[in-house]
């Protein structure tokens, strides 16, 4: 039996084991996926331990996505550009680090909204690891604008391509919100248990805007609820979670799994309906 896993701190809440083990079972693959709680000061030992166990691959979540890069034998170009790893593959005894977050988000967005991104004007809220992954993936598409807003401007300015993007404060972005076709929240603002929090005001949102939130607990954040009431098309974070996992699964096995089955399982576990 092949071993796959997840390392993070904490990991008890993760739905990745449920999702991946169901796929292994449905495809009759003799493998098991396990979540490992790894404290930050034990990261090196954990990575070495997984190699000793001949682990075939693993995912990486908060707070290890950047720190784990030091222990990779090779890094994919996208992971290097983003500055974070969320998927590791054992390639003939070498740890190779990848990042599927951005591609997972974009695949889910295009499929669920049945759209092409060419010519779209996009605002990303936040400047953390998820924002970087989504930003660099969206740069590959022919979007007309790809701007960032964040509480700390310097954090966003540190990675954006200045010839491609503008960086705004949250207040500036709120005023300009009507200019965008797609608005994406990449922060944790509004995540359970702080479900009444909103990343930015939607008072200037135009009808028909696509509003996406990478949070999936709750399935419908207060921010998405308000956006829907204003006539927006809304998307929660289940799609990104599923697709980044599916892309990781493909890197491990060469098989792209049934994302609809994965999505239904996750939604069922969360006890709700996707928006």
C-alpha positions as CSV (number, residue, x, y, z in Angstrom):
1,X,0.0,0.0,0.0
2,X,1.3,3.4,-0.9
3,X,1.3,6.2,1.7
4,X,0.2,9.8,0.9
5,X,-0.4,12.5,3.4
6,X,-0.9,16.1,4.6
7,X,1.4,18.0,6.9
8,X,0.1,21.1,8.7
9,X,-0.6,22.7,12.1
10,X,-3.4,22.1,12.8
11,X,-4.8,19.4,10.5
12,X,-7.6,17.9,12.5
13,X,-10.3,19.8,10.6
14,X,-9.0,19.0,7.1
15,X,-11.3,17.3,4.6
16,X,-8.3,16.2,2.4
17,X,-8.1,12.6,3.9
18,X,-11.9,12.1,3.3
19,X,-11.6,13.3,-0.2
20,X,-8.5,11.5,-1.3
21,X,-9.2,8.2,0.4
22,X,-12.6,8.1,-1.3
23,X,-10.9,8.6,-4.7
24,X,-8.4,5.9,-4.0
25,X,-11.2,3.5,-3.1
26,X,-13.4,4.4,-6.1
27,X,-10.4,3.9,-8.4
28,X,-9.3,0.6,-6.6
29,X,-5.9,2.1,-5.9
30,X,-4.1,0.4,-3.0
31,X,-3.1,3.6,-1.1
32,X,-4.0,5.6,2.0
33,X,-3.9,9.3,2.7
34,X,-3.3,10.5,6.3
35,X,-3.2,13.9,8.0
36,X,-0.1,14.5,10.1
37,X,0.0,17.3,12.7
38,X,3.5,18.8,12.5
39,X,4.6,21.6,14.8
40,X,6.8,24.2,13.0
41,X,10.0,23.3,14.9
42,X,9.6,19.6,13.8
43,X,9.1,20.3,10.1
44,X,12.6,19.0,9.0
45,X,12.2,15.8,11.0
46,X,8.7,15.2,9.6
47,X,9.9,15.6,6.0
48,X,12.8,13.3,6.6
49,X,10.4,10.8,8.4
50,X,8.1,10.8,5.4
51,X,11.0,10.0,3.1
52,X,12.1,7.2,5.4
53,X,8.6,5.8,5.2
54,X,8.9,5.9,1.4
55,X,5.8,8.2,1.3
56,X,4.7,8.6,-2.4
57,X,3.7,12.2,-1.9
58,X,2.1,14.7,0.4
59,X,0.2,18.0,0.6
60,X,1.4,20.9,2.7
61,X,-0.9,23.4,4.4
62,X,-0.6,26.3,6.9
63,X,2.0,27.2,8.3
64,X,4.5,25.1,6.4
65,X,4.0,26.1,2.7
66,X,7.0,28.4,2.5
67,X,9.3,26.7,5.1
68,X,9.0,23.3,3.5
69,X,10.7,24.6,0.3
70,X,14.1,24.4,2.1
71,X,13.7,20.6,2.3
72,X,12.9,20.0,-1.3
73,X,15.3,18.4,-3.7
74,X,13.7,20.2,-6.7
75,X,11.1,23.0,-7.1
76,X,8.7,23.4,-9.9
77,X,8.9,26.9,-11.6
78,X,5.4,27.8,-10.4
79,X,6.2,27.0,-6.8
80,X,9.4,29.0,-7.0
81,X,7.6,32.0,-8.5
82,X,4.8,31.8,-5.9
83,X,7.2,31.2,-3.0
84,X,5.1,28.3,-1.6
85,X,4.7,24.6,-2.0
86,X,1.4,22.8,-1.4
87,X,2.1,19.5,-3.1
88,X,5.2,17.2,-2.9
89,X,5.9,14.3,-5.1
90,X,8.4,11.5,-4.5
91,X,10.1,11.2,-7.8
92,X,12.6,8.3,-7.6
93,X,13.5,9.2,-4.1
94,X,13.7,12.9,-4.6
95,X,11.2,15.4,-3.1
96,X,9.8,17.7,-5.8
97,X,7.7,20.6,-4.7
98,X,4.7,22.0,-6.7
99,X,1.9,24.5,-6.1
100,X,-1.5,23.6,-7.4
101,X,-3.5,26.4,-5.5
102,X,-3.6,29.0,-8.2
103,X,-4.4,26.5,-11.0
104,X,-7.0,24.9,-8.9
105,X,-8.7,28.2,-8.3
106,X,-8.7,29.2,-12.0
107,X,-9.9,25.8,-13.2
108,X,-12.8,25.9,-10.7
109,X,-13.7,29.5,-11.6
110,X,-13.8,29.0,-15.4
111,X,-15.8,25.7,-15.1
112,X,-18.3,26.9,-12.5
113,X,-18.9,30.2,-14.2
114,X,-18.6,28.8,-17.7
115,X,-16.3,31.6,-18.8
116,X,-13.0,32.7,-20.4
117,X,-10.8,35.1,-18.5
118,X,-9.5,37.0,-21.5
119,X,-10.3,40.7,-21.2
120,X,-11.6,40.5,-17.6
121,X,-10.9,43.2,-15.0
122,X,-10.0,41.4,-11.8
123,X,-9.5,42.6,-8.2
124,X,-7.8,40.3,-5.6
125,X,-8.4,41.0,-1.9
126,X,-5.4,40.0,0.2
127,X,-1.7,39.4,-0.4
128,X,-0.9,36.1,1.4
129,X,0.1,32.8,-0.1
130,X,-3.2,32.0,-1.7
131,X,-3.3,35.5,-3.3
132,X,0.2,35.0,-4.7
133,X,-0.8,31.6,-6.2
134,X,-4.0,33.0,-7.8
135,X,-2.2,36.1,-9.0
136,X,0.6,34.4,-10.9
137,X,-1.8,31.9,-12.4
138,X,-4.2,34.6,-13.6
139,X,-1.2,36.5,-15.1
140,X,-1.0,33.7,-17.7
141,X,-4.4,34.6,-19.0
142,X,-5.1,37.7,-21.1
143,X,-6.9,39.7,-18.5
144,X,-7.2,43.4,-18.9
145,X,-6.5,44.3,-15.3
146,X,-5.3,42.3,-12.3
147,X,-5.1,44.5,-9.2
148,X,-4.5,43.8,-5.5
149,X,-5.8,45.4,-2.4
150,X,-4.5,44.7,1.1
151,X,-4.3,46.2,4.5
152,X,-0.5,46.4,4.2
153,X,0.4,47.8,0.8
154,X,4.0,46.7,1.1
155,X,3.1,43.1,1.2
156,X,1.3,43.3,-2.1
157,X,3.9,45.5,-3.7
158,X,6.5,42.9,-2.9
159,X,5.3,40.5,-5.5
160,X,3.1,42.2,-8.1
161,X,4.2,43.0,-11.6
162,X,4.0,46.8,-11.5
163,X,3.5,47.0,-15.3
164,X,0.5,44.7,-15.0
165,X,-1.2,45.6,-11.7
166,X,-2.1,48.4,-9.4
167,X,-2.0,48.0,-5.6
168,X,-4.7,49.7,-3.5
169,X,-5.7,50.1,0.1
170,X,-8.9,48.4,1.1
171,X,-10.6,51.8,1.2
172,X,-9.4,52.7,-2.3
173,X,-10.5,49.3,-3.7
174,X,-14.0,49.8,-2.1
175,X,-14.4,53.1,-4.0
176,X,-13.3,51.5,-7.3
177,X,-15.2,48.2,-6.9
178,X,-17.6,49.0,-9.8
179,X,-14.7,48.8,-12.3
180,X,-14.2,45.1,-11.9
181,X,-15.7,42.1,-13.5
182,X,-14.4,39.6,-10.9
183,X,-13.6,40.2,-7.3
184,X,-11.8,37.5,-5.3
185,X,-11.4,37.3,-1.5
186,X,-8.2,35.3,-0.7
187,X,-8.2,36.2,3.0
188,X,-9.6,34.3,6.0
189,X,-12.0,37.1,6.9
190,X,-15.4,35.7,7.2
191,X,-14.3,32.1,8.0
192,X,-15.9,30.2,10.8
193,X,-16.1,31.1,13.7
194,X,-15.9,34.8,12.7
195,X,-18.7,34.5,10.2
196,X,-19.9,38.2,10.5
197,X,-16.7,39.7,9.3
198,X,-16.4,41.1,5.8
199,X,-13.1,41.6,3.9
200,X,-14.2,44.7,2.0
201,X,-17.4,46.7,1.6
202,X,-19.6,45.8,-1.4
203,X,-21.5,49.1,-1.6
204,X,-20.1,50.0,-5.0
205,X,-20.4,46.5,-6.5
206,X,-22.0,46.4,-10.0
207,X,-24.7,44.0,-10.8
208,X,-23.4,40.9,-12.6
209,X,-19.9,40.9,-11.1
210,X,-18.5,37.5,-10.3
211,X,-17.6,37.5,-6.6
212,X,-15.5,34.6,-5.4
213,X,-14.5,33.7,-1.9
214,X,-11.9,31.0,-1.3
215,X,-13.5,30.2,2.1
216,X,-15.7,27.1,2.2
217,X,-16.6,27.1,5.9
218,X,-19.2,28.5,5.9
219,X,-20.2,27.5,2.4
220,X,-21.9,30.9,2.0
221,X,-20.1,33.7,3.8
222,X,-21.8,36.9,4.8
223,X,-19.8,38.6,2.1
224,X,-21.1,36.2,-0.6
225,X,-24.6,36.5,0.7
226,X,-24.5,40.3,0.4
227,X,-22.9,40.0,-3.1
228,X,-25.7,37.7,-4.2
229,X,-28.3,40.1,-2.9
230,X,-26.7,42.8,-5.0
231,X,-27.1,40.7,-8.2
232,X,-23.6,39.2,-8.3
233,X,-22.7,35.7,-9.5
234,X,-21.1,34.1,-6.5
235,X,-18.6,31.2,-5.9
236,X,-17.3,29.7,-2.7
237,X,-14.0,28.0,-2.0
238,X,-15.2,24.4,-2.4
239,X,-14.2,24.4,-6.1
240,X,-10.7,25.6,-5.4
241,X,-10.2,23.1,-2.6
242,X,-11.4,20.2,-4.9
243,X,-9.4,21.2,-7.9
244,X,-6.1,21.8,-6.1
245,X,-6.6,18.4,-4.6
246,X,-7.4,16.8,-8.0
247,X,-4.3,18.4,-9.5
248,X,-2.2,17.1,-6.7
249,X,-3.7,13.6,-7.1
250,X,-2.8,13.7,-10.8
251,X,0.8,14.6,-10.0
252,X,1.0,11.6,-7.7
253,X,-0.8,9.0,-9.8
254,X,-1.0,10.3,-13.4
255,X,-4.9,10.1,-13.1
256,X,-7.1,13.2,-13.0
257,X,-10.0,12.2,-10.6
258,X,-13.7,12.8,-10.8
259,X,-14.0,16.3,-9.4
260,X,-17.8,16.2,-9.3
261,X,-17.7,13.2,-6.9
262,X,-15.1,15.0,-4.8
263,X,-17.1,18.2,-4.6
264,X,-20.3,16.4,-3.7
265,X,-18.5,14.5,-0.9
266,X,-17.0,17.7,0.5
267,X,-20.4,19.6,0.4
268,X,-22.1,16.7,2.0
269,X,-19.6,16.6,4.8
270,X,-20.0,20.4,5.4
271,X,-23.7,19.8,5.6
272,X,-24.9,22.3,3.1
273,X,-25.4,23.2,-0.6
274,X,-22.9,25.0,-2.8
275,X,-23.9,28.5,-3.8
